[in-house]
Amino acid sequence: MNHAPNRRIVRRIVAAAALAAAAVSLTFPRPAGAEQPSWASIRHRTFVIRYHGTSFPADSDTSGIWDFDPLTGAYQRLRPFHYNATMYGITDFWGAAGQGSYLATMDDRVVFIAWPSIEEFDAATMRVIRRYPVLEPSLEAYGWAIQGPIIDTSLAEKTGLPEGMYGFARCLYPLVASGGIFPVEKDCQPTLFPGAADAISSGTLASVLLRQPMSTPESRTLSAGRGLDPEHWAFGATFDPNRVGFWLLGGTNLAFHPVTDGQVAAATTTVDLTGPPLDNPDLWLDSIFYHPTRKFFLLEWEESGKPQHLSVLSDSLDRKLTDDAISETGAPVLPLAFAAFAGDPPAEKEQTIPIVAHTSGKNGTFWTSDLYLYNPSSEATTVSIRRVTRPDVTKTVELPGHGSAAIPDVLVWAGGGPSGDGTKHDALVLTTDYRWGENLVAAARVGTPASDPLLRAAGGTMGQAVPAVPDTVGYSNHLA
């Protein structure tokens, strides 16, 4: 659909403002940590985003990604993070920031999903891993995001489901445009999503549970994960690995859709939450989350004209585990997005050395790259090294426990350069067995003989380090 040029410009401004707001928060250093937490303690956490004010610095008030214990009401900030998802933030409208947020987990990462981008954080250090558009750019769906739990590689193997995010299309653009600062329309771009009968431009597509692949951010074509019967239309989802299925959130009920033969099946169980233990015929459910390790449900709900409630329900949904938290004046600010780890860390760890070279440069320089590897584990590991321009070329290096290796002129070693296929610059992908807290440490140094004749004669060089970056695509190494 074509838009008037002035609207297109304004939309770019709004998107840039939203990205800038998130980027500002990401540059704040994370709080200093001690030893890396165990995977068991990571699985125990409930990661949350809270409604937060718009004051800066970003580590003030309730902004951040938190570990929340709903049984005690205790919060621990894991890292500063500020998502200003509305132009009300410009006028310092407290509590506006954070709306439109969604959290999920994938492999060993916490994933923040909103519009216009997705950010991934390392679960142990909360370091930013990468950022990329919330939807595949070729899909003309301006203002939309798919939000839902992620079936990562370990859960895909256990359930038979194809990996990816399973969620609902939600129009988030009005949250950005609602401040009235810019004269923009408040609908998203009309979009016909897979499995939908008609194109929509606002609200939530409640009739289709969509699937969006997540393993490779450059290829995330949407498909219909499950078309829903009208009586089971929903606008929120949480995955239950213990029962192996999805709980889908309707206005006053939950419907359980089991995974059968690698597909999301029709609902087999429906729970009306207006009765016990909530006992409120006028409630409206806002969000649902199931903690797979601690085995409780978190339900946020409200009724007209009254404060929002957060209820913690038992695994069987038949009793409250603690008194409700209520968003009353002076009370702690309630979370608005929840996530916890349901799967295991990935079997393999991939890292990328983004540049290696064997080539001449300006002013008589000649650049080569040396590769340095260190195995922090007490167990031996095999490092598989492949070139990006020649993925069929793979070499291996064996490292003993706590062992290291240095490979001079690594591009020539890997088959490039004049003695090989002639490639002058390339990148390397390093693959090892995954070891929580003890993954391979890798870096390259690109350098040239020193320009000063005396230093050059003494073997001096000049150059810079090129540390490995996490994963293979969509990485970001310029954020703290």
N, C-alpha and C positions, 0 to 999 in steps of 0.2 A: 504494500500500500504506500502510495506516495504522500509526502507531507509537504506543506508549504515551507520554503527555505528558512523563514524566520523561526518557525517552530523547530526545525531541525537544528538550527544553531543553538537555540535556547536549551533543547534537550541535551546537546553536547556539553553545554555549560553546567547543567544540573548533574549530569553523569560525572563530569570532571570534578565538581565540588564534592560529590559523594566519595569518589575515589580519593580525593585529596584529604578529606576528613579521616578516612580510614588510614591513609598513608602516614598522616601526622602521628596518629596514635602508635603505629607500628614502629616508628623510629625511636621511641623511648626504650631504654634498656630494660630487660626483664629484671626482676628482683634477684639478688645474688642467691644462689642455691648451694647446698652442700653436696653430698653424694647423690648419685642418680638413684631415684626411687626404684623399688622392685616392680616387676610387672604385676605382681599380685596387688600391690598398693595402688597402682594405676587403675586396675580393673575395679577397685573398690570406690574410686572417686565418682562423684557426680559433677560433671563440668557444666557450668551455667553462665549465661549472660543475664545481667540484671538491667532493669530500667535505670538509666543514669542521667545525671544532669549534663549540661553542655559547657560547664566551666572547664578551663584548662589550668594546669597541666592534666594530661589524660589519666594520670594515676591517682586522681583525687576522687572523692565521693564514692559512687558505686560502680564506676566504669571499670572494665577489665574482664578477663576470663577467670572464673572462680571455681574452687572446689567447694561444694555445698553439701552439708550433711543435713538432710531434711528431718532426721529424727531428733537432732539437737538444735537445729537452727543456726549452726556455726558456719561461717564463711572463711575461706582462706584465698586471698588473691594469688593467682598463679602467674599472671602477667598483665601489665597495663594494656588496655585495648579500648578504643572509643569509636563506636559506630554511630555517626550522626545521620540517621536515616530520615531526617525531615528538615525542611528549611526553617522550621520553628527554632532550630538550634541557633540561627543567626540572631534571633531576638532573645536568646537565653531562656526559652520556655522549658522549665525543669521537667525532666521525665520524658521528654520527646525522644531523646537519643536512645537508641537500642531497638526501637520498633522495626519490625521486619526482619529481625535476627533469627537465625536458625543454627543449631549446632548438631554435628554428627561426628562419628568416628570412622576411621578407615585405616586398616593395617596398624601402624604405630603413630598415627596422626590424629589430631583434633581438627575438625573441618568446620570453618565458619562459612555459612551460606546466606547470602543476601543479594540485593541488587546494588551495583552492577557486577560484583565480582565474588569469587570464592577465594578464601585464604586458608592455607594449611599450616598447622603448627606441629612441631615435634612434641610428642606427648610427654617426654621426660624433661626436656629443657624449656618447652614452649617457645623455642626459636621459630621464626617464620621460615617455612620451607619454600613455598611458592604461592603465586597469586595468578589467577586467570579468569576470563569472563565466565559469568554464571551459566550462560547458555552458549552453545556453539554459534559463533558469529554469523555463519551462513543462514541460520534460522532467524528470519525477520520477526522477532518477538520482543520489541523494545519495551523495557519495563517489567518483564516477566522473570520469574525464577521458579525452578523446581525445588521444592523443599521436602525432605523426608529422610528416613534412615538409609544408611549405605550398607549394602551387602558386599563386604570386601572379599579378598581371595580366599581367606580361611573359611568364612561363612559360606561362600559359594561352594566350596568343596564339601562342606558338611550338609548343606541343604539341597544341593543340586540346582539352585537358582542361578541364572546368569548374574555375574557381578554387576554392580551399579547402584545408583540411588533410586529408591522406590518412593515416590511422593506425589504431591499435587502441584499443579501449576498455579502460582499465586501472583496476582498483579500487585507489585510493590511500588510502582511509579507514583501513585497518589501520595504515598508517605513522603516522597521526596518533594513533590510539587505542592503539598498542602499548605505551605506557609504563606502563600499569596504574594511572595516576593517577586516572582516572575509571572507574566501573563501566559501560562501554559495550560493546555487541557489536562484534565486529571485522570484520563483513562490510559491504559496501556495500548500498545499497537494491537489492533484486531488480529488474532492468530487462530488458525485452525490446528489444534493439537491432535496428535495421533489418537484415534479411537473416539474423538468427539464428533457430535453430529453437526455442530455449527461453530464458526469462529466466535470468540468472545474477546472482550476488551477490558473487563474489570472483574473484580472479585476473585474467587477460587473455582477452578474447574473441578467440581465435586463428583463428576460421573466417571472419571477414569483415573486409576492409579497408574501413573506414568513411570517408565524406567529410563534413566539416563546413565549410560556407561561412564565410569569414573577412572578406570585404570590408565587411560591415556587421554589427557585433557584436549588433545588436538582432534580426537574422534569421539564425539559424544552425541551421536544421532539419537533422538528420542524415539521411543516406541511405547505402545500400550502394554503395561504390565498386567492390568486387569480392568476390564470394563465392569462397572458396578450397576447392579439393579437399582431402580429409583429408591426403593426402601432402604438401601444401604449406601446411598450417596454420602460422601464424607469430605472432610477438609483437613484432616490431620492423621498421622500414622506413627506407630512405633513398632519395632520388630521385637518379637519374643523368641529367642533362640531355644528356650527351654521347652516351649510347646511347638516350636518351629512354625511360625506363622506371623501374620501382621494383625495388630489391633488397629482398626480404623475408627476414627472419631466422628460421630454424628453430633447433632445438636444436643441431644440428651442421652445418647447411648453409645456403647462400644460394640463393634462387630468383629469377631475373630475370623480371619481368613487363613486357613492352613496352607502350607506349601505341600503340594502333592505332585509327584512325578516331575519335579523341576519347574512347576508353575504355581502361581497364586490362585488358589481355588475359591469357590464361592463360600460365603460365610456359613459357618457351622454353629456359631454361638453368638447370641446377641444379649447384652447386659443393659438393662434399663437403670440408669444411675439416678433417676429421680426418687427411687425408693431407697431402702437401706443399703449402705450405711450413711449415705448423704442425707436422705430424707428431706428432699426439697423439690416439690413439684414444679417450681418456677425457675430452676437453675438452667443455665446455658453453659455448655462445656467450651472452654477456650483452647485447651491443649492437653495432650496425653503423652506420658513417657513411662516406659517400663525399664527398670534397672535389672539387667540380666544376672549380675553377680549377687546383689543384695536382695533381689526378688521382691520388690515392691513397686507399686504404681504411684506416679505423681499426677494429680489431676488439678488443673487450674479451671475454676468455674466462677460464675457470677450470676446474680439476678438483678433485674432492672433497678437502678437507683441505689444499689448497695455495693460495698467494697468487694474487691476480688478476693477469692479464697484459694488457698493451696492445700489440698488434702493429700495425705499419705495413706494409701490403702494397701492391704495385705495382698499377697500373691494370688489369693482366691477372690479378691475384690469384695470380701464380705465384712470387713471391719477396718476401722481407722487404727493406724499404728501410733498416732500422736494427735494432739489437738491441731485444728486447722491454723495455718498462718493466714493472717488477714491484713490486707493493705490499708490499714487505718493510719490516720495522721500520727506520726511519731514512731510507727512500727518499722522494722527493717523492710527495705524495698524488696518485693518479690522477684524471683527470677522470671524470665520470659522465654528462655530457651534452655534445653537440657540435653545432655549426651553422656554416654558411658560406653566402655568397650565391651563388646560381646564376643569378639573373635580373638585370635592369637596374632602375634607379630608375623610378618611375612616370612616365608622360608628363605628368601634371598634378599640381599641388600645390593642395590644398584647405585652407583655414583658416577659422576661425569667430570672429567678433566676437560674444560671447555675449549682449550687451545693447546696444541703442541705444534712445533714448527721445525723445519730444517730449510732455511731460506736466507737469501741475502736481503739486506735492507739499505736504507739511505746512509750516505757518508761512510761507506766501506764497512758497515756492520754485517755480521753474519750470525743469524739467530738459530739456536738449537734449544731443545727442551730435554731436561732430565726429569725422571719420575722417581719419587720417593714413596715407599710403602712401609707401614708399620702395623703389626698385628698386636693389639693390646690384650688379646685373650691368652690364656695359658694353654689353649689347645691350638694345634696346627690348623692352618687354613689354606685353601687354594684360591688364588686371585685369577679370574678370567678377564682378559683384557682384549677388547675388540675396538676396531676403528670405526668411526661414524661413517666415513665415506666408503669404507670397504667392510661392511658388517660380516662378510664371509671370512674375513681374516681375524683369527682369534689366537692369542698366545696365553700361556698360563705361567704363573709364578707361584712356587710353593714357599710358604712362610711358616717357620716353626712357632711355637708359643712364644710370645713377646719378641718375635723376630722382626727384622727389618731388611729392606733391600733397596738398592739404588740402581736405576737403569739409565745410563748416560745416553743421550741422543735417542730418545725412546721412539721417535717416529721412524728412524732408520731401522731400529731394532724390530719394529712392528711391520716392516716391509715397505715403508715409504722412502722418500728421498731418491737421489740419483741412482743409487745402487739397487733400488727396488722399483716401484711403479711410478716414480717421479713426483708423487704428491709432496707439496711444499708445506702445507699446513692442514691440520686435521683436528679431531677431538677424540677422546678415548672414553669408553664406557667400561667401568670396573665392576665386576660381579663377584660376590663372595657369599658364603653361608651367613644368614642373619644371626647375630648374637647380641642380645639386649644389653646395651651399655658397653659392649666390647666390639663394636664393628670396626672394620678396617679404617685406618687413618691414611689418607693419601693426599699428595700435593705434587705439583710440578714446579720447576723453575725454568723460565725461559730467559736466556741470556746470550750475550755476545762478548767477544774479547774486548777488553777495555780500550777506549779510544786513545788514552795516554800511552805513548810508546814504551815508557819505562814500566808502567803497570802491566801492559800487554806482554812485555818481555818476561816479566816475572810470573806470568800465568794469570794475571788479574782479569776479572770479567765484571760486567754490569748486567743487571736484569731485574726480574721481579718474580715473586712467588705467585703461583696459580693454584689455590687450594681446590680440592674436589668439591663439587656442589651436589646436594642430595638429588637423587632420582635422575631422570633423563630429559624431562621436558617441563616447561613452565616454571623452572626454578628462578629464585630471586636471591642474589647474594649481596644486595645493597641495603637490606633492611636488617635492623638489629635482631 
